[in-house]
Amino acid sequence: MDITLLAVASFIGSLVTAALGVGGGAFLIVVMAEFLAPLVLIPLHGLVQMASNAGRAWLTRDAIDWTLVNAFLAGGVVASFVGGLGLQTLSGDVINWAIAIFILYTCWGKVPSVGLSDSVIGRVAGGFVTTFATMFAGVTGPLVASWLRTSKMDKFYYTANFSTCMTLQHGLKILVFSYAGFSFFQWAGLLGVMVLTGFIGTKVGLKLLGVLPEKGFKLFFKVLLTLLALRLIYRLITA
């Protein structure tokens, strides 16, 4: 039953990100937090999200701006090294609190719009800040979106470059956790199922790109994420 629920969550998360541009990763991580310990949650979520984003990046590869992506990656490489130094000091409760608070903030707070596409410095800074944050909170899609999105981008171009940046960012996180000693192999069965359902969700979501009533669906999804984040906080307080 747990595997089935996680597989469905992976499908929904990928579908939402593909169709709306962002939000699916936050949904997936807060659902996974119901079943997995925090120090297992972050790397497993990263691998599933990397596969999901890689699928979207491949399906939209003709619209990838490699100049933008490579600058983002440069900042991410530096951040992964710095963030990796602090992994050993983290406790599980700190990670869960970071996840819950981050989700609530991105749902209802004001995410700064920096404009990653405007300059090389902005692109590198976006890669550094968001990759550092993903080591501890796991869900930095809204931050990457705030750096990336500009009025000049159509939805297809945005999806291609957002997915590519997120693929590389999660890939860096996986390398750091692997170096720190985390064993992905023992979770291969669960990961395989979630990657498969995530790819199917991506295919379905891309079909719905520009079709879903975006405003109403985003509000519904915000409320759902808020309830899940509050449930996580309640568990932390009563544990």
N, C-alpha and C positions, 0 to 999 in steps of 0.2 A: 504493500500500500504506500509506504514512504517513497519508494522508487517511482511508482506511478504518479504520485502527486508532484514530485520534483520534475519528472519528465513533462507533465502538463504545464508546470510553471515555466520551464525552459521554452516550450512552444509559445506560450502567451507572451513571455518577455521578448522573444525575438520578433514575433508578429507586431507587437506594439512599437518597438524601436524602428522596424522597417517601415511601418505605416505612418507613424507620427514623428519620427526623427530622434526621439529620446524617451527615456522612462522605463524601458523594459528591463534594464540592468538593475535598477533600484527595486523593481517588483521582484525580480528573481532572487536578489540577495536577502531581502527581508523574509521571503518564503523559506529559503535555504536555512536561515537562522533558526527556524523552528525545529530543524532536524539535525544540524551539524554544529560541532564545537567551533568557536570563533577562529581559532588558529588553523582549523581545517577549512572553514568556510571561505576565507579570503583567497587562498590559492585555487580551490576547486571552482569557485565562482569565476575567478580570473580565466581559468582554462576554458570553461564553457562559454564565457563571453568572448574570448579570443576566437574560438571556432565560429560562433554566431556572427561576429563582425567580419571575420575573414570570408564567410560565405557571402555576405552583403557586398563586401569590397570586390570580390571576384565577379559577382553578377553585375556590378556597376563599374567595372574596371576602366572602361573607356573614358570615364569622366574624372579620373583621379588626377589631381594636380601634384606631381611629385616634388616640385620645388617647395610647395607648402608642407607636404608630408615630411620631407627630409629635414626641414628646419625644426619641425615639431619633434621628430625623433632625436635630434641632437640634444635638445633640452631634456628629453625623457631619459636618455642614457645617463646624463649627469645626475638627475634626480633619483634614478633607481639605485645608483651607487650610494648616494647620501642616505636615502630611505632604508636601504638594506642594513646599514650600520645600527639602526635603531630597532630592528625587528626583535632581537633577543630580549629586549626589555619590556615588551608589550604583554599585558595580561588580557585574558579573554573578555573580561567585563569592559575594559577600555575600548576594545574593538567594537563590541555590541553597542555601547553608548555612542561611539562615533558614528556608526551606521545609522542608528535611530535619529540622532540629532541632525545629521547631514541630510537624511531623507526629508525630515520635517522642514528644514530650512529651504531646500531646493523646491519643495512643494509650495510654500507660502512666503518665503523670504524673497528678497530682491537679489537675484544672481547678477553680478556685474557684467556688463557687456563690454568686452575689451576690443574685440575685432582682431582675431588672429591673422586674418588675411591682409591686414593693412601694412605690415612691415616684417622684416626678417627678425628683428628683436622681439616683436610681439609673438611671432610663431615659436621662437625658441623658449620664450618665457612661458607660453602656454603649455608647451611640452614639459617644462621643468615643474611648474606649480601643480598641474593636474596629475602627473606621474608620481610625484612625491605624496600627494593626498591619497592616491589609490592604494598605496601600500598599507594604509591604516583604515580607511573607510570603505574601500572597495568600489564605491559607486561614484565615479567622477564624470559620468556622461553629461550631466547638465553643465558642469564647468567647461568641459571640452566644447560643448555646443555653444556656450556663451562666447568663447574665443573665436569659434569658427564661423558662426552664422553672420552673414551680412545681407543687406537688402539686394545685393547684386546676384546672390546665389539662387538658382532654381532648386527645387526639391531633390532632383536627381543628382545634381552636382554636389549638393550638401550631403546627401546620403553616402555617396561614394567616398568623399574625403573624411567625413566623420567616422565611417566604418573603418577606413584604412588607419586613421590615427588611433582609434580605440584598439584595433588588432595589434598594432605595434606596442601600444602602452601595456596591454595585458600580457603580451609576449615578454616584455621586460620584467614584469612582475613575476611571471612564472620562472624565468631564469634566476631571479633573486631568491625565490623560495626554494628552488631546486638546489641552489648553491648552499642555502642555509640548512639543507638536509631533509626537506619535505619529500616524501615518497608518493608520487602520483600513481605509480603502477598498481598499488593495492586498491585504488579507487577506479580502476580501468572500466569495470562493468557499468557502474553508475555514470561515469563520464561519457562512455560510449552512447548510452541511451539518451542522455541529456543533449549531447552534441547533435545526434540524429534528429531529435524532435525540435531542437533549436533551428536547424537548417530548414526543416519543413516549415516552421513558423516564419522564417525569413522569406521563403518563396511565396507563402500566402500573403505576408505583409506587403511585399513589393507589388503584388497584384492590387492591393487596397490603397497604395500610395496615391494620395490626392482624391480618394473616393470616400473615405470615412468622414462623417461630420466632425471635423477636428476640434472645434471649440467645445462642444458638448462632451465628446469622448475624453478630452483632456481633463475636464472638470471631474468627471466620474472617476478617472484614474487617479487624480490627486486625492480625492476622498478615500479611495481604496488604499492607496499608499499610506495615507495618514493613519488610518485605522490599524494597518499592519505595524507601522512604526510605534504607535501607542501601545499595541499589544506587546511588542518587544520591550518597551520601557517598563510596562507593568510586570513582566517576567523578571526583569533585572531588579526591580524594587522589592518584589516579594520573594526572591530566591533566598 
